[in-house]
Amino acid sequence: MTEPGPPAAGTVPRGSARSGRYAALDVARGLAILGTLATNVWIFTASAGLAGYVVGTADGTPPGWRALELVCQQLATGKFLGLLTVLFGVGLELQRRTALRAGRPWPGRYPVRAGLLLLDGTLHFLLLAEFDVLMGYAVVGLVVAYLLATSERAQRTWFTVALAVHALLLAAVGLALALVPPGDVSPEEEADLAAEAAVYADGSFLDLVAHRLDNLVLFRAEPVFITALTVAAFLLGARLLRAGLLEDRGAGLRRRLLVAGAVALVVDLALGLGWPAAGVVLTRYGTAPVVALGLLALVVEVVRRRGAPGWARRRLAEVGRTALSCYVLQNLVASVLCYGWGLGLAARVGEPGRVPLTVGVYGVVVAVVLLAAHLWVRRWGRGPLEAVTQRAARALGAR
C-alpha cells in the first residue's frame, strides 16, 4: 500500500481538484480501508486474539448478539479485502503508465518500492497486526509488476492459471471441511486458547511482538494460501483499468460487474450463514472477491453520476488518499483499546459483552481515522507514512 492506487498520494498539489477517475479510486480505497476494519475489529475484541477468532468460540454470548455477530461478519469478511486487492492491481497499472509516459522502463526501479512495502508490512506485522496484508502485497506486487511488462495474451494466460490454481486449492479445502467438519474444542485446544488469551490480556507490547515471532508460520499462512488469488486479482485490476472501468466506455463493464456482484452476494450470504463449517472459507476466498468487483463498479458509477461530493464521499476520499497511514492507524487505535498493554477492553468485557464492545470499538476507531485523515489531508495532502515511503524511494533512486 505504498502506492496501491493512482499517483494521487502526493502528485496533485494541495487544493487542486481531483479528476473524476482518480476521485472514484480514492473513495473506493477509503471504503476498502474502513471495510477491512469491519472484519479485523472482531479479531481485536476476541479474548484469544487471531486464534480465538478463527476457532470461533462464543461461549457466553447471548443468542441475539451472536446472530448479529454472524451477520455483520459475513457482510464484511473478504469483500473489502478483495476490493483493496483489486485496487492495488489498478494502482500497479497506473504506475506502469506513468513510468512509460515519462520515458522510464517498467518495472524499472519498482523493486525498490516493493522492498519498502515489504519493510512496512514486516514492521506492521511485528508491532501491531498478525493479519497484515502488506507483506503479501509486496511480494506478489513485485511478481505482477514484471507480468505487466508482458503481452496482453501472456497476462491473460497467467491470470487463468492463477485463478485455476486458487480454485483447486479452494475446492480441496472446502471438500476437506465438508467431509471432516470441525468438532468441539478439545481440552488441549482450550488450554492453548487460554494461553493465547493471557498474552493479549496481560502481556506487554513486547510480549505480543515475541508472540507473533513465535507463531510466524501460522500467522503468515493466509497470505501464502491466497498467493494465486492475489496474483489473479492484481492482474484483473490492471485489466479492468485498461478496459475502461473508470471511463464512459466502461458503462457496460460496470453493469456486468454490478450484476455479478449482486448474484455473488446472495450466494455468499446463503453459504456463510447456512453452512458455517465450510461456508466461511468458500465465501472469504470464493464469492467475496466477486462481490468486491460489484462494490468497485458501484463506487465508480456513483462518483461518475453524482455532482459535487457530499460529506461521506469527501471523508472516504481523504482516507483513500492516506490509505497506508489510515490502515496502520486504525490497527494501532484498536490495539490500544483492546489489548492488555493498552486499555485491555477485550479481556475486561469478555464474551457476554463482546458484540456491543466490537460495535463500539469500530465506531470509535472509524471516528479517529476519519478525523485524522481530514486534518492531515487539509494541511499536507498525503499521509505521513506515504510521505516517508516516497522520500525513501527517491533516496534509493526509485521515482
Summary of the structure (lengths in Angstrom):
residues: 399
radius of gyration: 20.7
end to end distance: 16.0
largest distance: 63.1
contacts: 1376
relative contact order: 0.18
helix: 79%
strand: 0%
